Amino acid sequence: MNKKNLVPTLVFCLIGYLTLNAQEYKFGKVDDETVLNYTYAQDTTASAVVLLEDRETYFNYEHPEGWVVVTDIHQRIKVLNTDGLDYATTSFVLYKSGGDRERIRTMKGYSFSPDNGKVVKEKLRNNGIFENKLNDNYTETTVTFPNVKVGSVVDLEYSIVSPFWEIEDLVIQQDIPVAHYRASVRTPGYFKYKRIVRGNVNISPNEYTRRRNMNIAYESGTKSNLTQATKTSNIQIEESVSEYDFKHIPALKEEPFVDNIDNYRFLVTYELAQVENADGTKKSYATSWEEVVKSIYDSKYFGDQLARKGYLKELVAQIKSEHTGALDRAAAAFDAIQKHMTWNGDYSKFSRNISQAYKEKTGSSGDINLMLVALMRELGLSASPVLVSTRSHGIPVFATVDGFNYVIAAVNINDQRFLMDATEKWSIPNVLPPRILNWYGTIVRESGTSSQISLYPEQISKRNYILNVELLEDGTIEGAQRGNSTLLDALSYRIEYSSTPKEQLEEDILDRFGLTEIEELEVKDLKDRTKPVTSSFHFVKEDAVEFIGNDIYLTPMFWLAMDSNPFTRDTRNFPVDYNYPFSHRKIVNIKIPEGYQVSSMPESVSISLPDGMGSFKYRISESSGTIGIQCSFEINQSVIPAFKYADLKEFYNQRLSKEMEQVVLSPI
């Protein structure tokens, strides 16, 4: 499946590069009208708006670091309502490695706030700037302006210097609308970058080359003869310049069933491809996925860890003595690692010390799943690690080691592939946790070859309900419900409720279905991963129907009916990602009270999505005082492309309309 084909081109109110009549924004100067009366007509629902994001990125040669990347940013944000107050706080992360680190060179800011028809200007002070060490490599800086309120405008200007030659993404689309975005990226001829535009938007920046005079500092002489001195020189370099200017970029808003909204954010990414050294030699930095996979496999934290086997000796002997077939041994290995290891929550493709993790019985996804691969190989099975980018990590743009953040295990038995993730104690082979279901993974074989494989399941997960109802004359219903779930639906149920006390589960059911009473709740096979999860209970629900005159009106599917359409927008820019194909089937039997008969009943219907993507069937009948309903809803593929959205929305509308239709009972 080619993801690019699933997303139509977004239509923004984009303005290519503007050379005439460009609006000027002087830092620290905001007119009173913007503070007291400004509204953003292009999106009246916005909680805040970026009035300006102005960025300039360029290279300097600084002593003693050498070439550094400087990024100057001027950001101005208007708070439109109370929900927008959070956007008056800005955070960014700085990186360090060894003795090299990114640093803030300058920072200054002002807030402009309404006060009884006047504007109060306040300066950003040091007590509004906070640093938080995230880990050994990253520090987060947070900027909070004083006395911000609805109507305030915050004006921030800062400069970041980086020795790492990485150009930060130009994030043109944000979670709130951007009234004006402009940026300039200037790179010396020594540095070649590859540019990729995300968000499926066509852009045409203004591009040209120019000569630039630059002062550089350098050391002359030698330390040994004490003649070393710092000198300066003026040089002329050639720069490649790209200038961007856009207006009225709509906010990137969450929609139902999106894998990771950041995959669709409009931004420009720069990848360092080549650097020319002072002696004229060139070093290439761009790489391919094949090279990335090889570098990962050759790492001492990956391939070397797979080669470690001593710690598994006793476990291998035990499994071999108890199981002979390949399937049985693979299942036993998976079960053994699941039980022995506890995931510490860290997403990783590497293991720093796999035998130590085994000894401590806890570790990252890299520790646990590389261990599983090693164990299956020791059992004589054809097992391989599969490199993955999880849903939260997104779809990688460039071929880099950081493109993958997770690893799972694969084993081939009788020409069938089984994917396993032993971090999740309730999963089974080929039933991966939803966090893993992110398009493709890359399988890395012992031979050194690799290839992409789909992570989406082919089997349909099923959820079935049977609801038996007796309708009493006062509008109360009594009865019993039974349900069962398979595969990923069962996994989700186990993850949510495996540790939930029965009393809490009863409360959840009462609240979710709006029941008055619940009795005899029973959940079977909750901890037997090989079987569907089955639940049943008896219930009482008061005021379950509506009386109009002498007639009774009821929605015959009660709480099993869909009560709203998740797709409300007229258009959609992103694929609809369900995670996995599924089938939901519901059977409802309603015993009519004596003295009443059906006077009006919905018609049966069967509708389908194009290309077999899904179906909805609703059959209703009445016989011998009992109404019977059979309803099924199926989605047959994990991802539905955005250009099918209109069909999908109408499909849901028809389902909603049918499931909410009422039965009318009248006195005989």
Number of C-alpha atoms within 10 A of each C-alpha: 9 7 11 11 12 18 18 17 14 15 12 14 11 16 17 16 19 15 8 6 6 9 8 6 13 9 15 18 11 19 10 16 9 16 25 20 10 13 17 18 8 12 15 10 11 20 21 30 27 24 23 19 19 19 21 16 21 19 21 18 16 14 15 10 11 13 17 19 21 22 21 19 18 20 19 26 24 29 27 23 15 12 12 20 18 13 19 23 15 14 13 10 15 18 17 16 11 7 5 12 15 20 15 14 12 11 18 16 21 22 27 30 26 19 13 8 11 12 20 15 19 16 16 20 15 11 10 13 15 12 13 11 12 11 9 10 13 16 17 15 16 15 21 22 23 19 12 20 19 19 25 27 29 31 26 23 18 16 18 17 22 22 21 15 16 13 19 13 13 20 14 24 20 18 17 21 24 24 18 21 24 18 21 21 20 21 22 20 13 15 18 19 17 12 13 15 17 17 22 18 17 14 15 12 18 15 14 11 14 11 11 11 10 12 12 16 15 14 14 12 11 10 10 7 7 8 10 12 11 11 11 12 9 10 10 10 14 15 20 17 18 17 19 22 22 21 19 21 23 21 18 16 11 12 16 12 16 18 25 17 16 19 19 22 21 21 19 17 18 18 21 16 15 16 19 14 11 8 6 9 8 13 12 11 12 16 13 11 16 14 14 17 23 17 15 18 21 13 14 16 18 22 19 15 22 22 14 15 16 9 14 15 11 9 16 19 12 11 18 16 9 11 14 11 9 18 16 14 21 28 15 18 23 24 17 16 22 22 14 14 23 21 19 13 11 13 19 20 27 25 26 16 16 25 18 14 18 19 11 12 16 18 25 25 27 28 31 32 31 28 29 29 26 22 28 25 20 19 20 12 18 18 27 25 30 28 25 25 26 24 19 15 19 19 21 13 13 18 17 17 17 13 19 25 20 23 29 27 26 25 22 16 14 7 7 7 14 17 20 26 26 30 26 18 20 23 25 23 20 19 23 24 20 16 13 21 23 22 23 20 24 22 22 22 16 13 6 12 11 18 14 13 12 13 21 22 19 13 15 19 22 19 21 16 20 19 20 18 23 17 19 16 13 14 17 15 22 20 18 18 17 18 18 19 23 22 26 26 20 25 27 17 16 22 16 10 14 13 9 12 9 13 9 11 15 19 13 12 15 17 11 10 12 14 19 15 15 18 12 11 18 13 17 13 13 20 14 11 17 15 15 21 23 19 17 19 17 18 19 19 19 15 12 20 20 14 14 9 7 9 16 22 18 19 18 25 21 18 13 17 18 16 13 13 15 13 19 12 10 8 12 19 19 26 22 23 19 19 24 21 22 22 20 16 17 19 20 20 21 21 19 20 17 12 11 17 19 18 13 12 16 17 11 14 14 12 14 17 17 11 7 11 17 20 18 21 17 19 15 18 14 16 8 8 15 17 19 17 20 17 22 16 18 21 22 22 20 19 23 19 19 20 18 16 20 14 14 21 18 14 18 17 17 16 24 16 15 19 20 19 17 19 17 21 21 16 13 9
